[in-house]
């Protein structure tokens, strides 16, 4: 099984995304926060729109064009973005990686 195949599982993506988020949160001193599928970007992690832009860059750097965070966000209204969970993004990344495999 290739690394590409094993990296498409939710647990692997959650771990990768958790690392990216901890890197972003480190500048706020929150890099030890627990990140689960139910963690919300707004209420739990208190990320601002500029942080989501930075996360988008990290996702592009890690996954290339296979994961389009801008499209993922554009499909949601403001209330959905505010309520967005890490799990929703993990499932989107997994689906995007599988679709491009």
N, C-alpha and C positions, 0 to 999 in steps of 0.2 A: 504494500500500500504506500502510495507516495505521500510526501509531506503535505502536498496540496490537498489531498483527500482527507487526511486526518485533521487538517486545520479548518475544515468546514463544519465541524461539530459545534453545537451551542456552547459546551463547556470550554472548548479551546478559544472560541471567539470571545466569550465572556472574560476569560483570563487576559486575552490580548487587549480588549477594550478597557478592562479594569486597569491595566498598566498604563494605557494612554490617558485615562481619566486621572489616575493618581499623579501622573506627570503634570497635568494641567492644574490639579488641585494643590500641588506642592507649593506653588507660589502664594497660596492662601493659608498654608500651614495645615491643610486638611488631607494630606496624602496617606493618612492611616485610616480613613473612613472605610467602612465595609461597603462593598459594591456588589449587589445581587441583581437578579433579573427584575425585582420589584422596585429597585432604587429609581427615584425620579430625578431627572436632570435639574429641574427647577427647585422643587421643595427640599429634596434631600441633599443634593450636591450644590445647590444655589448657583448654578452656572448661568452666566449672562450670555447674550447673543454673541459677544466677541469670543467667549469660550467655545461656543458651538462652531464658530468659524475656525478656530484653532483646532478643534477636534476633527472637523472636516478635512483640514490639511493633513493631520496625522493619519486619518483613514486612507486618504489618497496616497500618501507616502507608503503606507503598509500594504494596501491592497491594490493600488493602481486604479485604473479606470473601471475595474470590476464592481466597485462599490461607489455609487454616486449619492453622497450624503445630501447634496443640494436638492436632488430629485426627491429623495426621501422626505425632507423637510417641506418642500414645496407642495406636496400632496396633502398637507395638514393645515387646519386653520389654527389661529392663535391659541385657543383653548386646548387643542390637541397637542400643540407643541409644549405648552406649559405643563400638561399632564404626562408628557412623554417619559417612558421608562427605559432603563437600560435594556431590559428584555426585548422591547419592541425593536430597538436598534440591532440587538444581537440577532434576532430572527430575520431582520431585513438583510444583514450582512451574510448570514448563512444562505439565505435564498439567492442572493446576488452571486455568491461564490459558486453555488451549485448550478445556477443558470449559465454561468460563464465557463463551467468545466467541460 
